[in-house]
Amino acid sequence: MRRMSSGTVVFNLAGVSVLALVAGYMVRSALVTEHTAQCSRRYPAGMQFALDAQDGAPLSTIELQARAGLREWGVLENAKVVLASDSPSGKSLDVSLAKISSEGSRIQNGLGFVWPVYDIGTASSACLSYSVYLPENFKFGESGHLPGLTGTGTVTSVDGETSDGTFTAHVGWGQHGEIGIDVRSPYTGGSWFASKGQAEWPRGHWVKVDQEVVMNTPGRANGILRMWIDGSLRVENTSFRVRASDEVKMGGVAADTGFITSANDKVVVRLSPFVVQWQ
C-alpha cells in the first residue's frame, strides 16, 4: 500500500477545514439573527426640538405653543416643560393625559402637534429618537400614541384621510401595554406593527426610543420600519410600503401623546427632547 504524500495530507486537511467552516457558518446563520444597531448610532447628526429658551430656562407654555405651529391641541392645557435631574437631557416635557374641550364626538386628551423639519424633504430615510417615562402605576386600558415620524402632504391632513399621500408612524402602546407602531397611510389605512414577542412597555423609569423609516421605491414594497427600545430591536418590517409616488416626502414628527379615545387626568407622561436625523 502506498503512503499518502505529505502534500496530499495537507490538501485533505485543508478541505476538511473548509467544509467545517462552511457548515459552522450555515448553522450560525440558521440560529443567529444579525444585530442591527439603532438608527441614532448610524445616521449623521440631525436636529433637536429643544425644550429650553434662549436663556437656557425651560420653555414657557406659550413659547412651546408657538413652536407647535398650526396643527396643535392640548399644549396650553396639558403641557409643561420642567427641570428634571433624572431626565436624560435635564429637562422634561410633562404631558397630562387629561381631557380637553374639542369639537365633535372625538375625545381629545394629552397634546398633539407636528414639528416640521424643513430640511428633511430630500431624505430617503429618517430616524427619530427620544426618551419617555411612563409612571410605575400607569394603567394602559386602551391604545395610545407617542411621538412618531410623519410625511407629507400637509400638516393639517395628519388627522384626516390620507389620499394626498400623508403618512404617520406613531410609536404607541396597545390596550394591554404592548409595544408597537400605529401606521396610517394610503397603503396601510390604520395598521398596527407589533413588537416581537408582544413585549410590554417598561414603566417607572426612562426608556430610550429609536424609530427608523426608510421610504419605499414607488410601486415596490422595499421600505423599512424599525423601532428599538433601550437599544433592543422590537419592531422590524423590511417590506414596508408607505408611498405611491416620489412626491411623498419625509416631513418631521407628529408629537401626539395620549390615549386614542379616552382620557385620564391622573396620568402624566414625560418626554425628553426629540432628535431627528436623516440621510
Beta strands, then each sheet from edge to edge (+ up, - down):
strand 1: 47-49
strand 2: 72-73
strand 3: 79-83
strand 4: 91-97
strand 5: 99-100
strand 6: 108-109
strand 7: 112-116
strand 8: 125-133
strand 9: 144-151
strand 10: 167-173
strand 11: 179-185
strand 12: 189-194
strand 13: 206-214
strand 14: 223-229
strand 15: 232-240
strand 16: 250-254
strand 17: 258-259
strand 18: 264-271
strand 19: 274-278
sheet 1: 1+ 19- 8+ 13- 14+ 15-
sheet 2: 1+ 19- 8+ 18- 4+ 3-
sheet 3: 2+ 7- 16+ 9- 10+ 11- 12+
sheet 4: 2+ 7- 16+ 9- 17+
sheet 5: 5+ 6-
end
